[in-house]
Amino acid sequence: MTVKIGVIGTGMIGRDHARRIQNVLAGAEIVALSDVNPDGAKAVQSDIAPAAKIYATGEDLIAAPEVDAVLVTSWGATHEQYVLASIAAGKPCFCEKPLATTAEGAKRIVDAEVAHGTRLVQVGFMRRYDAGYRLLKQVVDSQIGAPLMVHAAHRNPTVPEQYITPMAIHDTLIHEIDVFRWLLDDDYVSAQVVFPRRSGHAHAKVADPQIVLLETKKGIRIDVEVFVNCRYGYDIQCQVVGEEGLANLPEPMSIVTRKDAKLQNAIMTDWKDRFIDSYDVELKDFIEAASRGTASGPSSWDGFVAAITSDACVEAQEKSGQIVPITLPETPALYR
């Protein structure tokens, strides 16, 4: 079966996902496109999916009889309405993060999916599909004993002027928030944010760097350095310390050179390059599940928990140094 997919939002990530589905992956094709900027949809139609039909609205695309499954890659504030419409239509839906811009919105999606009775939503937390993180999880689950601590860093070379302090949580840390729950098979109970000396490269609207401290139900302590003006490259670090040993996230493969009296290797500067392979794997997972009329991978519940945790971390930013509790409702049976 070839899954016929409609893409809502044809900007950078939407265009790239459309390219993957149309030209790289098997089992699916792009049959419909929609964007608030019609020229963007026409460009993707022209360059990638010439047979795709362009719809005026996302809702029209979701309702189209030729569409089996939906990719939501539009502006974050629109995600909730399109995911809810996809659930109402009974169509599997891949939604880039955030699932919704508020925890309340994510909860409405969870409630709708639970009422439907079948998983239909996959959230675009691609790190779970990264080969390095998967190797790390194998070791954490089997070789280093019970995890005690996690030391991590999310570093970006620079950010634009419109990047403000809360975005260090909602746009940057959000990936760590999800992948640590998956890596440790645990949930959070508290958050704290402290601010070291401010970088001279940080513009006036962002406090940079930040250190986010999380505690889990099992008592694991996590510290994450978020440094979005580090200058030297895009650098993701993660070390898990267990009772019997420790494990580090592998570095991306690169060539080590000896030249000009230096031993060195290149560091990536673009997040899209760092996780390019994981995007292929996550969409392959979505296509395989959609062919069965369902979804797998990161769920609406994962998106909801990430939203609750993000809100707590932003509150902790505003209460610098104070510990903010994180309270989660009981996990519905659909997601256990």
N, C-alpha and C positions, 0 to 999 in steps of 0.2 A: 504494500500500500504506500502510495506517495501522499504525504501529509501536505495539504494546501494551506499555506500560511499567509496571513495578512499582517503587515507591519504598520503600526501607528507611531509616527515620529521618525522622520528620515534624516535627522541630523547626523552627527559624527558616529555615534554608537549604533544608531538604527541602520545607517548606510553600511557600516562594517558588518553587522549581523546579517543583513540582507545578502551581502557579498558571500559570507560564509555559507549560508543556506543554499544559495543559488549555484556557487562555483566550487565549494570545497567539500561539503558534506553530502552524503547520500540520504535518500528517503524523504526529501521534502522539496517544495518549490514555492517561490513567492508568487502569489496570484492577486494580491491586493495591496494598495499603499494608501496612506492618508497622512497629511501633515497640515498644520495651520498655515504653512508657507507652501502653496501649491507648486512653486518652482522647485522646491526641494524634492517633493514627491516625483515631479516630472524628470528631474535629473537622475534619480535612482531608477525610474522606469527606463529611461534612455540608456543608461550605462550598465545596468545590472539585470533588470527584469522587464524586458520589452513587452511581454505578454500580460503583465500585471495591470489590473484596472485601478484607476485612481478614484477614491471616494472623498466626498466633501467633508465628512466627519468620521471620527473614530467609531461612533455608534453605528453609522451606516455600514462601515467595513465589517464590524462584528456581526451585524445582522445578515450580511451577504451570504447567500446559500452556498457559494463556491468556497467559502473560507471554513476550513476545519479547525484551525488553531490560530492564536493571536500572539503577536509580539508587541509589547508595550514599551516603547523606547522614546516616548515623548517627554516633555517637561514634567518634572517631578510632581508638581501640584495637580496634574491631570491623571496621574496613575490610578488613584482610587476609583474614579468614575469609570475608567475603561476596564479595570479588573472586575469591578462589580457587574458591568454589562456583560463581560465574557462569562462570568459564572451564571448569570441569569439566562444566557444563551446556551449554557451547557458545553462551552468550548474551552479546551485547555488553553492556558494563558501563561506566557513567559513575561515577567515584569522585571525590568531593570530596577535596581535600588534607587530611591526608597520605595517600598511597597505603597506607602502613603506618607504624607508629610507630618501627620500626627499619629500618636498611639491610638486615639479614638477612631481615626480613619482606618488604620490597620485592623482594629478590632471589628469594625463593620465588615471588612472583607472576610475575616475568620468566621464570623457569625454566618455570613452568607454561604460560605463554603461548607461549614458544618451542616447547615440546613439542607444544602444540596445533597450531602451524604457521600460525596466522592471528592478526592483531591483533584483539583483542576489547575492550581497555581504553583509555578516555580519562580522563586525570586533570584535575581541575578547576583548572588554572592559567589563569584567565580573562584575564590581562593580554595574552596573545598575541592575543586577539580584540578588544582595545581599539582604537578607531579612532586614537587618538593614538599608541600604540605602533606600530601598523601604518604610519602615516605616517612615524614616526621610522625604522623599519627600511628603508623605501624610500629615504630620504635616506642612511642609513648605508651601504646596499649600493651606491649609485650616484653620490653627489655629493661626499663629503667625504674621499675617499681612505681609505687603510688606517687603521682605528681605532687610537689610541694609548692613550687614557685614557677612563675613564668616571667622572663625578662624580654621585653620586645621593644622595637623601634619602628616608626613609620616616618621616613624622611623623604622630603621632596625638595628639588633644587630651588624652586621659587614658586610663588603664587601671584595671581593678578590682584589689582587694587580692590576688586569687589569681594575678595575672599576675606571674611571677617571671623572673629574668634569662635562663635558657635559652629562654624563650618569645619573647624578642626575635629569636631565630633561627628556631625551629621554627614559630612562628605568624605572625611579622611578616616577617622577611627572606626567608622561603622563596619568596615571590613574586618578589623580585629575583633570587634564585639561579636560578630557572627562566628568567625573561624575559631575563636577560642572556645566557645560553647561546644562546637563540633569536635574540636581537638581533644578537649578534656571531658566531654560528656557530662557537663555540669552547667548550672545556672548561677547568675550573679545575685548577691544579696546587698552589696553596697558599692558606692563609687566615691572617689575623692579626686580633686584636681589641684595640683600645686604648680606654681609658676616660678621657674628659675630666672636668673638674670635674662633680660630681654635681649634678643639679637638686634644688632644695629641694622640688619638687613630687613627687619620686619616693618611694614608700613603701619601707620597710626591706628588702623582699625583691627589689627590682629595681634593678640598676645602670643608671642612665639619665642622659644619653644614652650611646650606644656608637658607635664607628666601626669598621666591618668593612672590612678591606683584602683584596682577592682578586687573584690573578695567574692569567692564562690561559696555555694552551700557546703561543699566538702572542706572548706577552709583554705583552699589554694589562694595564694596572694599573687596578683598580676601587676606588674608595672610596665607602662607603655610610654615611651618617649615619642611625642608628636612634634616634629620639627620640620616645618614646611618651607623654610628658607635656608636649608642647610648648604646650598650652593654647589656641593660637589657631585650630586646625582640623585637618582631615585633608588632608595635603599630600604629594603624590608628585612628586618632582623627578628628572629624569635628563638629563644632558648628555654627549654623546659627542664627544670631541675627535679629529679625524682629521688626516692629513698635510696636507690642503688646506683644511680648514675645520672648523667644529663645528656640531652640531645639538642642539636642545633639545626635549624632550618637550613638546607643546603643553599649555597650561593648559586645564582644562575650560571650555567656553563659559559666559560669564556677562556680565551687563549692567554696564557701567561707568557710575557715576553721579557727578554733580557736585552736591553739596548741603552746606550748612552749612560752606562754605569748605574742602571736602574733595573730592578725586578718589579714588574707591574702587570696589571690586567685592567681592562676597561670596566667601568661601572655604568650601568644603564642610566638614562636621564628621562625616559618616557615610560609611564605606567602601562601604556598599551603594549609596549614591547616586552615588559617584564612578565605579563600574564597572557600573552597572545595565544599560547597553546591551550590554556585553561578555558578560554572562550569557545574554542572549537569543541572541547570535551563537554562543556556544560550544555551547549546547544544540541550536540548529538544525543545527550541524555534526554533533553526535552523532546526532541523529535521521536525518539523511541517510545517514550511514555505517551506522547500525544497520539501516536498511531494506535494505541490501545484505549484512547479516550480518557486518559488520566494525566497525572503529573508526578514527578519524583523530585529528588534533590531538595534544596532549601525551600521550606514551605511558607505558607501564609503565617503560620504560627511563629516560625523563625523571624519573619519580617516584623511581626507584632512585638516579639520579645526584644528585638533590636531597637525598635522605636521606643519602648518603655525604658530600656537601658540608656539610649541616647539622651532622652529627656532628663534622666537622672544625672547624667554626666554634664549636661549643659547647666543644670541647677547647681552642680558641684563647682563648675567654673565660676558661677556668680557668687558662690559662697566659698571662695578660695580657702582651701585647707580644711573645710568642714566635711564630715562624712555624711553622705546622703544615702538613705536606705533605698533598696530596690525591691519592690514587692510584685510578684507575679501571680496571676490567678492560676487555678489548676489547669493543667494541659488537657484539652478535649481529647476524647478517645481517638478521633480521626488522626491525630498527630502523634500518638504514642508509639 
